[in-house]
Amino acid sequence: MFAYSIRRILTTIPLLLVALYLVYIGVSVTTDPLAEFRLCLPRCQEGYDRIVELYNLDQSVFVRPFGWAADAITGDFGTSNVAGQPVSTVLWERGINSAMIAIPAFLLAAVLALLLSVYSARRQYSAGDYVLTGLSFFGIAFPAFVLGLVLQVIFAIKLPEWTGWKLFYTGGKRTDNIGEIIGTVTLPVVTLATLFVAADSRFGRAAMLEVINSDFIRTARAKGLSERRVIWRHALRNALIPLVTLWALNFSALLGGSVITESVFSWPGLGQILIPALQRPDLDMVMGIVIFTAIITVVFNLLADLLYGVLDPRIRYD
Amino acid sequence: MTDSSTTKLEVDIAIATEGLTAEPKSFGKLARERFFKHKLAIAGFIGLVLIASIFVLGPWLSPWAFDEPNVLNRRAGPSRDHPFGTDTIGRDLFVRTTMGGRYSLTIGALVAVLATLIGTLLGSAAGFFGKWIDTVVSQLVNLVLVVPAIIVLSVVALRFGAQPVGIAVVLALLLWTRIARVVRGVVMQFREQEFVMAARAAGAGSGRILFRHILPNVFGAVIVEITLLIGLAIVLESTLSFLGVGVKPPTPTLGNLVFQAKGDINSDPIRVLLPGMFIVAIVLCVNFLGDGLRDAIDPRSRADEKE
């Protein structure tokens, strides 16, 4: 299993390098870091030269990524000009902020999706099942920003107007007061969780139904196991395998910062800085975020694969 | 799919002798029956037609132009003259929303067509020829999946994407991967079947086998993906516009209408919610339609109807 993990990681590296190379060139070709300086040229020659040197603009576009890579290998990811801090610091601080909404959202979504799919599968075609399926269709149809804005209007704006209770905030991280942070984080967490629950529970329902109707479940019932044991030990364990794949994808997408939800709620996470960094362009920051999200994606996909082996011992890697 | 050598008479005899009561049905007929039994799919189809006709007729019926400001009547609420109200510089929002809907639907359709073309071509080449072509296409798919879509989209959109067509092309270049994977799978499955071998034995070339014998079988799987793709493209386009890197104003799309209105969300939430709800409605209808088509074409995919 260890050898398998190493092999998996090694085979992803070339792909990752190509991706990083292309992103660097793509951002360099489509944006101009000197745009502001060109307008004032004779006067601000100094700043112009500094930018040229910073991004090696005197070299060919195709060579420049290697300069960045040479620094990155030594652990120097450069300085973000949008945030005015070293990229590693920004990644760390904003990464924690992203995690503050990512981890609760993920846990909430995973638990809810699991419970709802078990419920729907066991009571197939009941009124509850129909309501849940309808709701999940509805949830899938919501783009993240529409859902975020709707929740904002209802809970952060209209609710205080109607009731006078200021429980939730429209966003921004103002203080370190824990109560206020919870009030701020709740709405983005609910937004993200809703989107994932909607997608996952339909998937989970189908997986669970397939398992519930299979022969070994009938055998388990026939030999007199309690219904609880049949469902939670025998059926769920098998239905979990497709869900684990989805969860790995969800969690890595969340940790890398959800661009849309974070910008709707002005939450200072990784996603929120990505668009300004691309527009500026803040190449070091963009590359930092890409490499960060790519590593997370690779790691969690690998973890998911290893987890299959735990859930179903017949799956082996060697 | 009755064998061509079986005549009507033989079928009748078979029915009589076997004691069967129903006539055999063709695949298309069965698929149509399953589709029409799927009430949600019908609802989705009708909903889509309705929304599309509002978008097509709206700008026609309204006396206002979508880019004509009226500073005397800014931020007006819904009224008889302006059913959806007016925006920050007094443009009629009903016309802007329906025009925006036109653009959004057009982008969605264009993306679906382009992505299907790219995906089908690359996917079938990979599945049919295998070897190095398969390796190249598979790695290309992986590459598109590794690079965060939002980065590619905004980089290219910042440079080329101010126009609806530019955005559509970029979206298609990102969204072909799913179709390519589906097509590759189906082609690989059919490549090994007897009718392909028979065609080859009869002297058909690779091109003929691929286009005449194999690709028609891909149609079912692809049509489902296309409907879902339209929904996805509309959502992605509106997301880009919402982030401010999509289609540039004054050209309206449903996404940039939300983007322009979100500053006033505290005082005037209706301007955000109306275009937002149109996006939700379109995606909802498209998903219902896709679900119905999937059941119609591939009944096995409905695990819940097994018993």
Interface residues (C-beta under 8 A of the other chain):
Chain A: L15 L16 V18 A19 L22 V23 G26 V27 V29 T30 T31 Q124 F137 F138 I140 A141 F142 P143 A144 F145 V146 L149 V150 Q152 V153 I157 K158 R205 A206 L209 E210 N213 G256 V259 I260 S263 L274 I275 L278 Q279 V286 V290 T293 A294 T297
Chain B: Q139 N142 L143 V146 V147 P148 I150 I151 V152 S154 V155 V156 L158 R159 F160 G231 V235 S238 T239 F242 L243 G244 V245 V258 K262 I265 N266 P269 V272 L273 G276 M277 I279 V280 A281 V283 L284 N287 F288 A303 D304 K306 E307
